[in-house]
Amino acid sequence: MRTLLQQLRSLIEREAAMHGPLVPLGEPESGDGRSAREQDGDTKAKSETAPVATEHDLQNARSQPTPDTASRDAQVGSETTDDAADGPVDERGPTATDENTTSDADSASPDSGDLPAPSTVSDTTATGSSDGASSASPSPSDASMPNRDLFGNEVDPTEDPSRPPRERVGALIPDDAPYREINSLADLEEWVAQNTLVPIDEDRTNPVFGVGDPEADLLIIGEAPGANEDEQGEPFVGRAGKLLDKILEAINFQRQDVYIANILKSRPPNNRDPLAEEVDAHITILYKQIALIQPAIILCVGKVAANTMLDRSSSLGSLRGKEHDFYGIPLYATYHPAALLRNSNWKRPTWEDVKLVRTRYDELIGTS
């Protein structure tokens, strides 16, 4: 506005120099032919109030923007473009990028369904998408977070990090499994002994369910029972079992301090690798054991056990030496004790693996 007034002043002074002074409409002249405004202007060298021009002069001035006004218009246009890039603006109020406003999901149309709104939304995650639904998701640590997605569908419990591992692993058990509602390891073991799921269950001498502390923080998982295990009904009791006991003692565990189980509860003929249908039939029993024991950490011994638990087909070299996530439970892999009996070169890496497990255990539970 100041620039426009200065331009009008310049135009009036130029006209006055060429045609004489302009007389404002409706303003009386003084005795010397000058208006009272002009006389007042003599006493004020820098008045902020510009002289009044004719309507014709105003129209001419408005039709000629100065460089200053052009640059200002360009700047305003640029700011409008930036605002549009941040997301659609709700004409009813501030956009979702305002610090104290809710997400776009709160003002979504009824056609989008009932969208549960998180309790808090940060500036960096509340930017609206093209359909008006917010891309923000609550933190897993938010206790009030609904176990549903943005469309109101229940999140798969196994993939919901806000749930405890017991619930996530328990969700892996089929709804129609007759042992799903069993609440103790003793009852589960009795059920396994009384039921046949696959042909190898018919040929076993004893089911090999598991052994150890039912509330152990460390769970050891092997592949399948051998001849000694089938005969005694207990996992890891042969030469490999004795070596496992020594490994545990080396990191300050006793056999009775941990829980030991296998993926299969029956011995495959001639100690062959488990078949897919055998794993499918028995793995959910192991899931139920894990849900009941609620271990803080898992150690898989052998490639088959580790790949089965992680649903992979990787080499043991690529699995060992690092932590894996099993539905919220840290899982580690190392060589099977039977393999160490065949190749002593693997004893050193096994020692490194179990030291890593012990360190992680102490972080989670505390030094015993």
Buried (B, 14 or more C-beta within 10 A) or exposed (E): EEEBBEBBBEBBEEBEEEEEBBBBEEEEBEEEEBBEBBEEBEEEEEEEEBBBBBEEBBEBBEEEBEEEBEEEEEEEEEEEEEEEEEBBBBEEEEBBBEEEBBBBBEBBEEEBEEBBBBEBBEEEBBBBEEEBBBEBEBEEEEEEBBEBBBEEEEBEBBEBBBBEBBBBBBBBBEEEEEBEEBEEBEEBBBBBBEEBBBEBBEEBBBBBBBBBBBEBBBBBBBBBBBEBBBBBBBBBBBEBBEBBBEBBEEBEBEBEBBBBBBBBBBBBEEEEEBBEEBBEBBBBBBBBBBBBBBBBBBBBBBBBBBBBBBEEEEEBEEBBBEEBEBBBBBBBBBBBBBBBBEEEEBBEBBBEBBEBBBEBBEEEEEEE
